[in-house]
Amino acid sequence: MNTIGPPGSISLKKTTTDPVLVELAGSASYKDPAKDDYFKVNEIEFYVLDTRYEDPTGLDAMTVQNTETGEISIIYQGTQKDKKHGDKDLLTDAQLTTGMPTIAQLEASKEYYMEMDKKFGVSSVAGNSLGGPLAFSALTVDPDLRCVTINPAPTPKGYLDPDETYSNAINFYSQYDPLTSLTKALGIDRVPGKVVEIESGMAEGSRLGPNHTGFGENEEIEVRGITINGAADEHIVSSIWTGETLTGDSSTRIEIDFENIEQLSSGLEDVKGDFKLAKDCMDKSEEVVLEEGSIFTMRLETMKSTFNDMIEEAITEPSLKGISRAQSLISNEVNNWISKLDSAEQHFLSLNGILNSPPVELVEHIINVDISVESLFQEARDNLNKVFNEVSSLSEGFTRINDVVIPFLLSEAQNKVDDFLVNEMKDHYTIMNSNSVKVNDQLKEFKKSVDHFKTELKNRDITSAISIKNQANAIKDIVKMPTSNDFLLKESNHLLLGMKVKEMILESSFTHLSTVTHVLIGVPIAALAGIVGMIEGAVKGISEAIKKVFRFSHAFTLPASLFPQFQDLEQKITTLARQITRPMDDLGSLLGGVRDSLFRLSIFLPIVVREFKPYLDDAIFTKINYADINSLNLAAKTQLKELKILFTDISFQLSDHKAKSIEALGGRSDMILQNLDKLTEQVKRVTFQ
């Protein structure tokens, strides 16, 4: 093995840890560094000893050396369909789902491992996606080889030995990785060693590639001034003492001595920073909720305006515009209809005087047609009065929806105008963020206790070579711990169903709006459409009856002795008939348009209400603000979950000691762990994933 860099003691932070191998596999390798190149990952310098790019089988791999420690690692790339032999990668991907005894690229990756191991002595292999099975191929040669993968593809059926434990293999699955989601859904789990799920990546469809590799060009996003890092290596929790990856299970047992207490003290500095990020996210999230509450009136008014605008857009008849608001034109329009009818009736009275004269009555007798239309005018007038009643009812319906129904939609069935969800969230945040302050103080107190313990150990000359277990009597009372009640967290009775409450409010409010809209608007509109249709029929009947009078002189031949008497009369009748029929025809056409528009609105009203649902959702909690608090809470939850993993290990390492001071520290760590668990649960309530 060639060693590059100075010999001697190497800092734990300079070793090729699992997070470093993950970044090598998910990021650095895809940049195709050339042989003899130097590059850095997490401040560690690597030297490229060998590359195997554009292999005819599709294999792409590199062999690198940690210049600080001399560790040799082979990093296998995943599918590269745009490369020279990318089609072979796609073929290999398909073959992995089968039980083929031999797959060319896996054979090539195994041969490459054996070649590099013989030449340099390989310490570890790593890969992403297709690079996972390629790395696993080395395990068929050495089952005890260290192997690290990020979102690996499964191996072919029967490829790995079911009797081997592959104890040095570990596979990291990102929470938003599409391949991992697919293999889980299909029940495929053909990877060796341990599987560790990490909270990396981001829940955005545009980030499928970065979520799969664990890395992207912009791993950091900023939400309300807070930077959130989604890179995979940032979410692998490592032991403060050994650097090994923590999975939540028991880690390698260490001996608690001065050096390890000092290391714990140093590690707690990072813990302080991690919790600060979680707390900052929670605090900023609460600010967003308070901001949402401050615009409650604006959200209500926007909801009203949007609902009314959508109704107006569904109306095709100009005379019906404004029907959803106080400035409705329909009342004025009905008065216009009445005016036209009155004018027509006045002309008809003049015509009626002629029609009732003896000559015309003689003609009626001859042609056997009753040309009196008083009854039609009365029918139209009666229905116009009904229109006023229905318009009034419709106006009252819109008023009730705007003034009562819509404001109550956000109140979760409470009989008052109330911002129910926001208020629930505000009350929950008050408790949750008060608890976060307590946990923060608890962590500070724990760090202070560890530092005090470390100082006392140093003062008593207990060195790193002497186990504290053998000095139990000498140090049993070094640390005085606060009582557990000092950091007792408050329970929250809010949002017990989590953010499902938002969906419940939306569904119940939408159902209520649909029902009352039908009753208060749909029914009056349908009734109004029917009445307008009857008026339209009456008006057309008037016009048609008058036209019969207009046509009578052309339809019949009068006796020559009567013709001179009718010649002047016919001209008068014709003029009056036109003065009646023209406005009636215009009115009939207008009424037909109004009727069609009303019937259309009646039919499409449920669709309009359904299209309003997203706006109702936005009024319950503005989508942009909701997305921000969700991103912030997801980040906070991730940090807390990772701290829980870390403190599970700390508690384990500090447990079962004879020294009372160590036991006290362990008990304190247990309390922190319990509080982190409670705080995580409270953050989950305001997170929708």
C-alpha positions as CSV (number, residue, x, y, z in Angstrom):
1,M,0.0,0.0,0.0
2,N,1.4,3.4,-1.0
3,T,1.1,6.0,1.8
4,I,0.8,9.7,0.9
5,G,1.2,12.2,3.7
6,P,3.0,12.3,7.0
7,P,3.0,9.2,9.2
8,G,1.9,9.2,12.8
9,S,-1.3,9.9,14.7
10,I,-4.2,10.9,12.5
11,S,-7.2,13.0,13.7
12,L,-10.5,11.2,13.6
13,K,-11.9,14.0,11.4
14,K,-9.3,13.2,8.7
15,T,-10.2,9.5,8.3
16,T,-12.4,8.3,5.4
17,T,-15.6,8.1,7.4
18,D,-19.0,6.9,6.1
19,P,-20.1,10.5,5.3
20,V,-16.9,11.0,3.3
21,L,-17.4,7.8,1.3
22,V,-21.1,8.8,0.7
23,E,-20.0,12.1,-0.8
24,L,-17.3,10.4,-2.8
25,A,-19.9,8.0,-4.3
26,G,-22.8,10.5,-4.7
27,S,-20.9,13.6,-5.9
28,A,-17.1,13.5,-6.4
29,S,-17.0,10.4,-8.5
30,Y,-19.5,11.8,-11.1
31,K,-17.1,14.6,-11.9
32,D,-14.7,12.0,-13.4
33,P,-11.5,13.2,-11.8
34,A,-8.4,12.1,-13.8
35,K,-5.6,9.9,-12.7
36,D,-3.1,11.7,-10.6
37,D,-5.6,14.5,-9.8
38,Y,-6.0,15.8,-6.2
39,F,-9.4,16.9,-4.9
40,K,-11.0,17.6,-1.5
41,V,-14.1,16.2,0.2
42,N,-15.0,17.6,3.6
43,E,-11.6,19.2,3.9
44,I,-9.9,15.8,3.3
45,E,-7.5,15.7,0.4
46,F,-7.7,12.7,-2.0
47,Y,-5.3,11.5,-4.7
48,V,-6.6,9.6,-7.7
49,L,-4.5,6.5,-8.0
50,D,-6.3,4.9,-10.9
51,T,-9.5,5.3,-13.1
52,R,-11.5,2.9,-15.1
53,Y,-13.8,5.1,-17.3
54,E,-15.6,4.1,-20.5
55,D,-15.1,0.3,-19.9
56,P,-16.9,-1.7,-22.7
57,T,-19.2,-3.2,-20.1
58,G,-20.2,0.3,-19.0
59,L,-18.2,0.2,-15.8
60,D,-17.0,3.6,-14.4
61,A,-14.9,3.6,-11.3
62,M,-11.9,5.3,-9.7
63,T,-9.4,4.4,-7.0
64,V,-8.5,7.1,-4.5
65,Q,-6.2,7.5,-1.5
66,N,-6.8,9.6,1.5
67,T,-3.6,11.7,1.7
68,E,-3.8,12.0,5.5
69,T,-4.4,8.4,6.4
70,G,-3.3,6.5,3.3
71,E,-6.7,4.7,3.2
72,I,-7.5,3.3,-0.3
73,S,-11.1,3.4,-1.6
74,I,-12.7,2.3,-4.9
75,I,-15.7,4.4,-5.9
76,Y,-18.1,3.0,-8.4
77,Q,-20.4,5.3,-10.4
78,G,-24.1,4.7,-11.0
79,T,-26.0,4.7,-14.3
80,Q,-24.5,7.1,-16.8
81,K,-26.8,6.7,-19.9
82,D,-25.2,9.6,-21.8
83,K,-21.7,8.2,-21.6
84,K,-20.0,6.3,-24.4
85,H,-21.2,2.9,-23.1
86,G,-24.3,4.2,-21.3
87,D,-26.5,1.7,-23.1
88,K,-24.6,-1.0,-21.2
89,D,-25.5,0.7,-17.9
90,L,-29.2,0.6,-18.9
91,L,-28.8,-3.1,-19.8
92,T,-27.1,-3.9,-16.5
93,D,-30.0,-2.0,-14.6
94,A,-32.4,-4.3,-16.4
95,Q,-30.4,-7.4,-15.6
96,L,-30.2,-6.6,-11.9
97,T,-33.9,-7.4,-11.6
98,T,-33.3,-10.9,-12.8
99,G,-31.6,-14.0,-11.5
100,M,-28.9,-14.1,-14.3
101,P,-25.9,-16.1,-13.0
102,T,-23.4,-13.7,-14.8
103,I,-23.7,-10.0,-15.5
104,A,-20.8,-8.5,-17.5
105,Q,-20.5,-5.2,-15.6
106,L,-20.6,-6.9,-12.2
107,E,-17.8,-9.2,-13.3
108,A,-15.8,-6.3,-14.5
109,S,-16.3,-4.4,-11.2
110,K,-15.2,-7.5,-9.2
111,E,-12.1,-7.9,-11.4
112,Y,-11.3,-4.2,-11.0
113,Y,-11.5,-4.6,-7.2
114,M,-9.1,-7.6,-7.3
115,E,-6.7,-5.7,-9.5
116,M,-6.6,-2.6,-7.3
117,D,-6.5,-4.6,-4.1
118,K,-3.5,-6.5,-5.3
119,K,-1.8,-3.3,-6.4
120,F,-2.6,-1.0,-3.5
121,G,-4.5,-2.8,-0.8
122,V,-8.1,-1.6,-0.8
123,S,-9.6,-0.4,2.5
124,S,-13.2,0.2,1.3
125,V,-15.5,0.3,-1.7
126,A,-18.5,2.6,-2.2
127,G,-21.1,3.4,-4.8
128,N,-24.4,5.1,-5.6
129,S,-27.4,3.6,-7.5
130,L,-26.0,1.0,-10.0
131,G,-22.7,1.7,-8.2
132,G,-24.1,-0.1,-5.2
133,P,-24.3,-3.6,-6.7
134,L,-20.9,-2.9,-8.4
135,A,-19.4,-2.2,-4.9
136,F,-21.2,-5.3,-3.6
137,S,-19.4,-7.4,-6.2
138,A,-16.2,-6.9,-4.2
139,L,-17.9,-8.6,-1.2
140,T,-18.1,-11.8,-3.1
141,V,-14.3,-11.8,-2.9
142,D,-14.0,-10.4,0.7
143,P,-17.2,-10.5,2.7
144,D,-15.5,-8.6,5.5
145,L,-14.5,-5.7,3.3
146,R,-15.9,-2.2,4.3
147,C,-18.6,-1.3,1.8
148,V,-20.7,2.0,1.9
149,T,-23.5,2.8,-0.5
150,I,-26.0,5.6,-1.0
151,N,-29.4,4.7,-2.4
152,P,-28.1,1.5,-4.0
153,A,-29.9,-0.6,-6.6
154,P,-30.7,-4.2,-5.4
155,T,-28.4,-7.1,-6.4
156,P,-29.6,-9.9,-8.7
157,K,-31.5,-12.8,-7.1
158,G,-29.0,-15.2,-5.5
159,Y,-26.0,-13.0,-6.1
160,L,-25.0,-12.6,-2.4
161,D,-24.5,-15.4,0.1
162,P,-27.5,-15.5,2.4
163,D,-25.4,-17.0,5.2
164,E,-23.0,-14.1,5.3
165,T,-23.6,-11.2,7.7
166,Y,-21.5,-8.6,5.7
167,S,-20.9,-6.9,9.0
168,N,-18.8,-4.1,7.5
169,A,-21.4,-3.2,4.8
170,I,-23.7,-0.2,5.4
171,N,-26.3,1.2,3.0
172,F,-27.8,4.7,3.3
173,Y,-31.4,5.3,2.0
174,S,-32.5,8.9,1.5
175,Q,-36.0,9.7,2.5
176,Y,-37.0,11.2,-0.8
177,D,-35.0,8.9,-3.1
178,P,-37.3,7.6,-5.9
179,L,-35.4,4.3,-6.3
180,T,-35.6,3.5,-2.6
181,S,-39.3,4.3,-2.6
182,L,-39.9,2.0,-5.6
183,T,-37.9,-1.0,-4.1
184,K,-39.7,-0.6,-0.8
185,A,-43.1,-0.6,-2.5
186,L,-42.1,-3.7,-4.5
187,G,-40.7,-5.4,-1.4
188,I,-37.2,-5.8,-2.9
189,D,-34.5,-5.7,-0.3
190,R,-31.4,-7.4,-1.7
191,V,-28.6,-5.4,-0.2
192,P,-25.9,-6.7,2.2
193,G,-25.3,-5.5,5.8
194,K,-27.1,-2.7,7.5
195,V,-29.6,-0.3,6.1
196,V,-29.8,3.2,7.6
197,E,-32.5,5.7,6.6
198,I,-31.3,9.3,6.6
199,E,-33.3,12.5,6.4
200,S,-31.5,13.9,3.4
201,G,-32.9,15.5,0.2
202,M,-35.9,17.7,-0.3
203,A,-39.5,16.9,-1.2
204,E,-39.5,18.6,-4.6
205,G,-40.2,16.8,-7.9
206,S,-37.5,18.8,-9.6
207,R,-34.9,17.3,-7.3
208,L,-35.3,13.6,-8.3
209,G,-31.7,13.4,-9.5
210,P,-30.1,15.1,-6.5
211,N,-32.3,13.1,-4.1
212,H,-31.1,9.9,-5.7
213,T,-27.4,10.7,-5.7
214,G,-27.7,12.4,-2.3
215,F,-26.1,15.6,-3.7
216,G,-26.8,18.4,-6.2
217,E,-25.4,21.7,-7.3
218,N,-27.5,23.6,-4.8
219,E,-27.8,21.5,-1.7
220,E,-28.4,24.5,0.5
221,I,-31.8,26.3,0.4
222,E,-32.7,29.4,2.3
223,V,-36.1,29.6,3.9
224,R,-37.0,32.9,5.7
225,G,-33.3,33.6,6.2
226,I,-32.4,30.1,7.5
227,T,-30.1,27.9,5.5
228,I,-31.1,24.3,5.3
229,N,-28.7,21.7,3.9
230,G,-30.1,18.6,2.2
231,A,-26.8,16.9,1.3
232,A,-26.6,13.2,2.3
233,D,-23.4,13.4,4.2
234,E,-24.8,16.1,6.5
235,H,-27.4,13.7,7.8
236,I,-25.3,10.7,8.7
237,V,-25.0,10.7,12.5
238,S,-21.6,9.6,13.8
239,S,-20.3,8.6,17.2
240,I,-18.7,11.5,19.1
241,W,-16.0,9.0,20.2
242,T,-15.3,6.5,17.4
243,G,-16.7,8.2,14.3
244,E,-18.7,5.1,13.4
245,T,-22.2,5.6,12.0
246,L,-24.9,5.5,14.6
247,T,-28.0,3.6,13.6
248,G,-30.0,3.9,16.8
249,D,-28.7,0.5,18.0
250,S,-25.9,0.0,20.5
251,S,-22.5,1.2,19.2
252,T,-19.1,-0.1,20.1
253,R,-18.6,0.2,23.9
254,I,-15.9,2.6,24.9
255,E,-14.2,3.1,28.3
256,I,-15.1,6.3,30.0
257,D,-11.8,8.0,30.8
258,F,-10.5,11.6,30.8
259,E,-9.7,11.6,27.1
260,N,-13.2,10.4,26.2
261,I,-14.9,12.8,28.6
262,E,-12.9,15.6,26.9
263,Q,-14.0,14.3,23.5
264,L,-17.6,14.3,24.7
265,S,-17.2,17.9,25.8
266,S,-15.8,18.8,22.4
267,G,-18.6,17.0,20.6
268,L,-21.3,18.8,22.6
269,E,-20.2,22.0,20.9
270,D,-21.5,20.6,17.6
271,V,-24.6,19.5,19.4
272,K,-25.2,23.1,20.5
273,G,-25.0,24.2,16.9
274,D,-27.3,21.4,15.7
275,F,-30.0,22.2,18.3
276,K,-29.6,25.9,17.5
277,L,-30.6,25.2,13.9
278,A,-33.6,23.2,15.0
279,K,-34.7,25.9,17.5
280,D,-34.1,28.7,14.9
281,C,-36.4,26.8,12.5
282,M,-39.1,26.4,15.1
283,D,-38.9,30.1,16.1
284,K,-39.0,31.2,12.5
285,S,-41.9,28.9,11.8
286,E,-43.8,30.4,14.7
287,E,-43.2,33.9,13.2
288,V,-44.8,32.7,10.0
289,V,-47.8,31.5,11.8
290,L,-48.1,34.9,13.6
291,E,-47.8,36.6,10.3
292,E,-50.6,34.4,8.9
293,G,-52.8,35.4,11.8
294,S,-52.1,39.1,11.2
295,I,-53.6,38.9,7.7
296,F,-56.8,37.1,8.8
297,T,-59.1,39.9,7.6
298,M,-57.3,40.1,4.3
299,R,-57.6,36.3,3.7
300,L,-61.4,36.6,4.5
301,E,-61.9,39.5,2.1
302,T,-59.8,37.8,-0.6
303,M,-61.9,34.7,-0.3
304,K,-65.2,36.7,-0.6
305,S,-63.9,38.6,-3.6
306,T,-62.6,35.5,-5.3
307,F,-65.9,33.6,-4.7
308,N,-67.9,36.5,-6.2
309,D,-65.6,37.0,-9.1
310,M,-65.9,33.3,-10.0
311,I,-69.7,33.6,-10.0
312,E,-69.5,36.7,-12.1
313,E,-67.2,35.0,-14.6
314,A,-69.7,32.2,-15.0
315,I,-72.4,34.7,-16.1
316,T,-72.6,35.4,-19.8
317,E,-75.5,37.9,-19.9
318,P,-74.4,41.5,-19.3
319,S,-77.6,42.4,-17.5
320,L,-76.9,39.8,-14.8
321,K,-73.4,41.2,-14.0
322,G,-73.1,42.2,-10.4
323,I,-75.7,39.7,-9.3
324,S,-73.5,38.5,-6.5
325,R,-73.0,42.0,-5.1
326,A,-75.1,44.9,-3.9
327,Q,-74.6,46.8,-7.1
328,S,-76.6,44.2,-9.1
329,L,-78.0,45.5,-12.4
330,I,-80.8,43.0,-12.5
331,S,-83.3,45.1,-10.6
332,N,-82.8,48.0,-12.9
333,E,-83.1,45.6,-15.8
334,V,-86.4,44.2,-14.6
335,N,-87.7,47.8,-14.3
336,N,-86.6,48.3,-17.9
337,W,-88.6,45.2,-18.9
338,I,-91.7,46.6,-17.1
339,S,-91.2,49.9,-18.9
340,K,-91.1,48.1,-22.3
341,L,-94.2,46.1,-21.3
342,D,-96.0,49.3,-20.2
343,S,-95.2,51.0,-23.5
344,A,-96.4,48.0,-25.5
345,E,-99.5,47.9,-23.4
346,Q,-100.3,51.6,-24.1
347,H,-99.9,51.0,-27.8
348,F,-102.1,48.0,-27.4
349,L,-104.8,50.0,-25.8
350,S,-104.9,52.3,-28.8
351,L,-104.9,49.3,-31.0
352,N,-107.6,47.7,-28.9
353,G,-109.9,50.7,-29.5
354,I,-109.6,49.9,-33.2
355,L,-109.9,46.2,-32.8
356,N,-113.2,46.7,-30.8
357,S,-114.7,48.9,-33.5
358,P,-117.6,47.4,-35.5
359,P,-115.7,47.0,-38.8
360,V,-112.9,44.9,-37.1
361,E,-115.4,42.9,-35.1
362,L,-117.0,42.1,-38.4
363,V,-113.6,40.9,-39.7
364,E,-113.1,38.8,-36.6
365,H,-116.4,37.2,-37.2
366,I,-115.4,36.5,-40.8
367,I,-111.9,35.1,-40.0
368,N,-113.0,33.6,-36.7
369,V,-109.9,34.9,-34.8
370,D,-109.9,36.4,-31.3
371,I,-107.2,39.1,-31.4
372,S,-107.5,40.3,-27.8
373,V,-104.3,39.9,-25.8
374,E,-105.1,41.5,-22.4
375,S,-104.6,38.1,-20.7
376,L,-101.0,37.8,-22.1
377,F,-100.0,41.2,-20.7
378,Q,-101.4,40.3,-17.3
379,E,-99.5,37.0,-17.3
380,A,-96.2,38.8,-18.1
381,R,-96.8,41.5,-15.5
382,D,-97.6,38.9,-12.8
383,N,-94.4,37.0,-13.5
384,L,-92.4,40.2,-13.5
385,N,-93.5,40.8,-10.0
386,K,-92.3,37.3,-9.1
387,V,-88.9,38.2,-10.6
388,F,-88.5,41.0,-8.1
389,N,-89.2,38.5,-5.3
390,E,-86.7,35.9,-6.6
391,V,-84.1,38.6,-7.2
392,S,-84.6,39.8,-3.6
393,S,-84.2,36.2,-2.4
394,L,-81.1,35.7,-4.5
395,S,-79.6,38.9,-3.2
396,E,-80.3,37.9,0.4
397,G,-78.6,34.5,-0.4
398,F,-75.4,36.2,-1.7
399,T,-75.4,38.6,1.3
400,R,-75.7,35.7,3.7
401,I,-72.9,33.8,2.0
402,N,-70.6,36.8,2.0
403,D,-71.4,38.0,5.5
404,V,-72.0,34.8,7.4
405,V,-71.1,31.6,5.5
406,I,-67.7,32.5,4.2
407,P,-66.4,34.1,7.4
408,F,-67.4,30.9,9.3
409,L,-65.6,28.6,6.8
410,L,-62.3,29.1,8.7
411,S,-63.8,28.5,12.2
412,E,-64.2,24.7,12.2
413,A,-67.9,24.8,12.8
414,Q,-67.6,27.2,15.7
415,N,-70.5,29.7,15.8
416,K,-68.2,32.7,15.5
417,V,-65.7,34.2,13.0
418,D,-62.5,32.5,14.1
419,D,-59.2,31.7,12.5
420,F,-59.3,28.2,14.0
421,L,-56.3,26.5,12.4
422,V,-54.0,29.5,12.9
423,N,-55.1,29.9,16.5
424,E,-54.5,26.2,17.2
425,M,-51.1,26.5,15.7
426,K,-50.2,29.6,17.6
427,D,-51.3,28.0,20.9
428,H,-49.3,24.9,20.1
429,Y,-46.2,26.9,19.1
430,T,-46.4,28.8,22.4
431,I,-46.0,25.6,24.3
432,M,-43.6,23.9,21.8
433,N,-41.1,26.8,21.6
434,S,-41.2,27.3,25.3
435,N,-40.2,23.6,25.6
436,S,-37.4,24.2,23.1
437,V,-36.0,26.9,25.3
438,K,-36.0,24.4,28.2
439,V,-34.2,21.7,26.1
440,N,-31.7,24.3,25.0
441,D,-31.0,25.2,28.6
442,Q,-30.9,21.5,29.4
443,L,-28.2,20.9,26.8
444,K,-26.2,23.9,28.1
445,E,-26.5,22.5,31.7
446,F,-25.4,19.1,30.4
447,K,-22.4,20.6,28.7
448,K,-21.5,22.5,31.8
449,S,-21.8,19.3,33.9
450,V,-19.5,17.4,31.5
451,D,-17.0,20.3,31.5
452,H,-17.1,20.5,35.3
453,F,-16.6,16.7,35.5
454,K,-13.7,16.9,33.1
455,T,-12.0,19.7,35.1
456,E,-12.4,17.7,38.4
457,L,-10.9,14.7,36.7
458,K,-7.9,16.7,35.5
459,N,-7.5,18.3,38.9
460,R,-7.4,14.8,40.5
461,D,-4.8,13.7,38.0
462,I,-7.0,10.9,36.6
463,T,-5.4,10.5,33.2
464,S,-6.8,9.0,30.0
465,A,-4.9,5.9,30.7
466,I,-6.8,5.2,34.0
467,S,-10.4,4.0,33.7
468,I,-13.0,5.9,35.7
469,K,-14.5,2.5,36.5
470,N,-11.5,1.7,38.7
471,Q,-11.7,5.1,40.4
472,A,-15.3,5.0,41.4
473,N,-14.7,5.8,45.1
474,A,-12.5,8.7,44.3
475,I,-14.9,10.5,41.9
476,K,-18.3,9.3,42.9
477,D,-19.6,12.8,44.0
478,I,-17.8,15.1,41.5
479,V,-20.8,16.2,39.6
480,K,-23.9,17.7,41.2
481,M,-26.8,17.3,38.8
482,P,-30.0,19.4,38.8
483,T,-33.3,17.6,39.5
484,S,-35.3,16.2,36.6
485,N,-38.2,18.6,37.3
486,D,-36.0,21.6,36.3
487,F,-36.5,20.7,32.7
488,L,-39.9,19.1,32.6
489,L,-41.6,19.9,29.3
490,K,-45.2,21.0,29.0
491,E,-47.7,18.9,27.2
492,S,-49.7,20.4,24.3
493,N,-53.4,19.5,23.8
494,H,-53.4,21.3,20.5
495,L,-53.3,19.8,17.0
496,L,-53.6,16.3,18.4
497,L,-54.4,15.1,14.9
498,G,-51.4,17.0,13.5
499,M,-51.9,18.9,10.3
500,K,-54.7,16.6,9.3
501,V,-56.8,19.2,11.0
502,K,-56.1,21.5,8.0
503,E,-57.5,18.9,5.6
504,M,-60.5,18.3,7.9
505,I,-61.3,22.0,8.0
506,L,-61.0,22.2,4.3
507,E,-63.3,19.2,3.6
508,S,-66.0,20.2,6.2
509,S,-65.9,23.8,5.1
510,F,-66.2,22.9,1.5
511,T,-69.1,20.5,2.1
512,H,-70.9,23.2,4.1
513,L,-70.3,25.8,1.4
514,S,-71.5,23.4,-1.3
515,T,-74.7,22.8,0.6
516,V,-75.6,26.3,1.5
517,T,-74.6,27.6,-1.9
518,H,-77.2,25.2,-3.5
519,V,-79.9,26.4,-1.1
520,L,-79.2,30.1,-1.0
521,I,-78.1,30.6,-4.6
522,G,-78.8,27.5,-6.7
523,V,-82.5,27.2,-5.9
524,P,-83.3,30.9,-6.4
525,I,-81.3,31.0,-9.7
526,A,-83.2,28.0,-11.0
527,A,-86.5,29.5,-9.9
528,L,-85.6,32.8,-11.5
529,A,-84.7,31.1,-14.8
530,G,-88.1,29.4,-14.9
531,I,-90.0,32.6,-14.2
532,V,-88.0,34.5,-16.9
533,G,-88.8,31.7,-19.3
534,M,-92.5,32.1,-18.6
535,I,-92.2,35.9,-19.1
536,E,-90.4,35.2,-22.3
537,G,-93.2,32.9,-23.5
538,A,-95.9,35.5,-22.6
539,V,-94.0,38.3,-24.4
540,K,-93.6,36.1,-27.5
541,G,-97.3,35.3,-27.2
542,I,-98.2,39.0,-27.2
543,S,-96.0,39.6,-30.3
544,E,-97.4,36.7,-32.1
545,A,-101.0,37.7,-31.4
546,I,-100.4,41.2,-32.6
547,K,-98.7,39.8,-35.8
548,K,-101.9,38.0,-36.5
549,V,-103.7,41.3,-36.6
550,F,-101.0,42.7,-38.8
551,R,-101.3,39.9,-41.3
552,F,-105.2,39.7,-41.4
553,S,-105.6,42.2,-44.3
554,H,-103.1,40.1,-46.4
555,A,-104.6,36.8,-45.6
556,F,-108.2,37.5,-46.6
557,T,-110.0,39.2,-49.5
558,L,-112.6,41.6,-48.2
559,P,-115.8,42.4,-50.2
560,A,-115.4,45.4,-52.5
561,S,-118.1,47.3,-50.6
562,L,-116.1,47.0,-47.3
563,F,-112.6,47.7,-48.7
564,P,-112.6,51.5,-48.7
565,Q,-113.7,51.5,-45.0
566,F,-110.7,49.3,-44.1
567,Q,-108.0,50.9,-46.2
568,D,-107.3,53.8,-43.7
569,L,-107.9,51.5,-40.7
570,E,-105.4,48.9,-41.9
571,Q,-102.7,51.5,-42.1
572,K,-103.4,52.6,-38.4
573,I,-103.4,48.9,-37.3
574,T,-100.1,48.2,-39.1
575,T,-98.4,51.2,-37.5
576,L,-99.6,50.3,-34.0
577,A,-98.8,46.6,-34.4
578,R,-95.2,47.4,-35.4
579,Q,-94.9,49.7,-32.4
580,I,-95.9,46.8,-30.2
581,T,-94.1,43.8,-31.8
582,R,-90.7,45.3,-32.3
583,P,-90.0,46.1,-28.6
584,M,-91.7,42.8,-27.7
585,D,-89.5,40.9,-30.1
586,D,-86.4,42.7,-28.7
587,L,-87.6,42.0,-25.1
588,G,-88.2,38.3,-26.0
589,S,-84.7,38.0,-27.4
590,L,-83.2,39.6,-24.3
591,L,-85.3,37.4,-22.0
592,G,-84.1,34.4,-23.8
593,G,-80.4,35.4,-23.2
594,V,-81.2,36.0,-19.5
595,R,-83.0,32.6,-19.2
596,D,-80.1,30.8,-20.9
597,S,-77.5,32.5,-18.7
598,L,-79.5,31.7,-15.5
599,F,-80.0,28.1,-16.5
600,R,-76.3,27.8,-17.3
601,L,-75.3,29.3,-14.0
602,S,-77.7,27.0,-12.2
603,I,-76.2,23.9,-13.9
604,F,-72.6,25.0,-13.5
605,L,-72.8,26.4,-10.0
606,P,-71.5,23.1,-8.4
607,I,-68.5,23.2,-10.7
608,V,-67.8,26.9,-9.8
609,V,-67.9,25.9,-6.1
610,R,-65.6,23.0,-6.8
611,E,-63.1,25.2,-8.6
612,F,-63.3,27.6,-5.6
613,K,-61.9,24.8,-3.3
614,P,-58.2,25.6,-3.8
615,Y,-58.9,29.3,-2.9
616,L,-60.6,28.1,0.2
617,D,-57.6,26.0,1.0
618,D,-55.3,29.0,0.6
619,A,-57.6,31.1,2.8
620,I,-57.4,28.5,5.6
621,F,-53.6,28.9,5.5
622,T,-51.8,30.7,2.7
623,K,-50.0,28.2,0.5
624,I,-46.7,30.1,0.4
625,N,-46.6,30.5,4.2
626,Y,-47.6,26.9,4.7
627,A,-44.9,25.7,2.5
628,D,-42.3,27.7,4.4
629,I,-43.4,26.5,7.8
630,N,-43.4,23.0,6.5
631,S,-39.8,23.3,5.2
632,L,-38.7,24.8,8.5
633,N,-40.4,22.2,10.6
634,L,-39.1,19.4,8.4
635,A,-35.6,20.7,9.0
636,A,-36.2,21.1,12.7
637,K,-37.6,17.6,12.9
638,T,-34.6,16.2,11.1
639,Q,-32.2,17.9,13.4
640,L,-34.1,16.6,16.5
641,K,-34.2,13.1,15.2
642,E,-30.5,13.1,14.5
643,L,-29.8,14.5,18.0
644,K,-32.0,11.7,19.4
645,I,-29.7,9.1,17.7
646,L,-26.7,10.8,19.0
647,F,-28.0,11.0,22.6
648,T,-29.1,7.4,22.4
649,D,-25.4,6.6,22.0
650,I,-24.3,9.0,24.7
651,S,-26.8,7.5,27.2
652,F,-25.6,4.0,26.3
653,Q,-21.9,4.9,26.8
654,L,-22.6,6.7,30.1
655,S,-24.8,3.9,31.5
656,D,-24.0,0.9,33.8
657,H,-21.0,2.5,35.6
658,K,-20.0,2.1,39.3
659,A,-19.1,5.8,39.5
660,K,-22.1,7.8,40.7
661,S,-21.0,10.8,38.8
662,I,-21.0,8.9,35.5
663,E,-24.4,7.5,36.3
664,A,-25.6,11.0,37.0
665,L,-24.4,12.2,33.6
666,G,-26.0,9.2,32.0
667,G,-29.3,9.9,33.8
668,R,-29.1,13.5,32.6
669,S,-28.5,12.3,29.1
670,D,-31.5,10.0,29.4
671,M,-33.7,13.1,30.4
672,I,-32.4,15.0,27.3
673,L,-33.2,12.0,25.2
674,Q,-36.8,11.9,26.6
675,N,-37.3,15.6,26.0
676,L,-35.9,15.4,22.5
677,D,-38.4,12.7,21.8
678,K,-41.3,14.8,23.2
679,L,-40.2,17.9,21.3
680,T,-39.9,15.9,18.1
681,E,-43.4,14.7,18.5
682,Q,-44.6,18.2,19.0
683,V,-42.8,19.4,15.9
684,K,-44.4,16.6,13.9
685,R,-47.8,18.0,14.7
686,V,-47.1,21.1,12.7
687,T,-45.4,19.3,9.9
688,F,-47.1,17.9,6.8
689,Q,-44.9,15.5,4.9
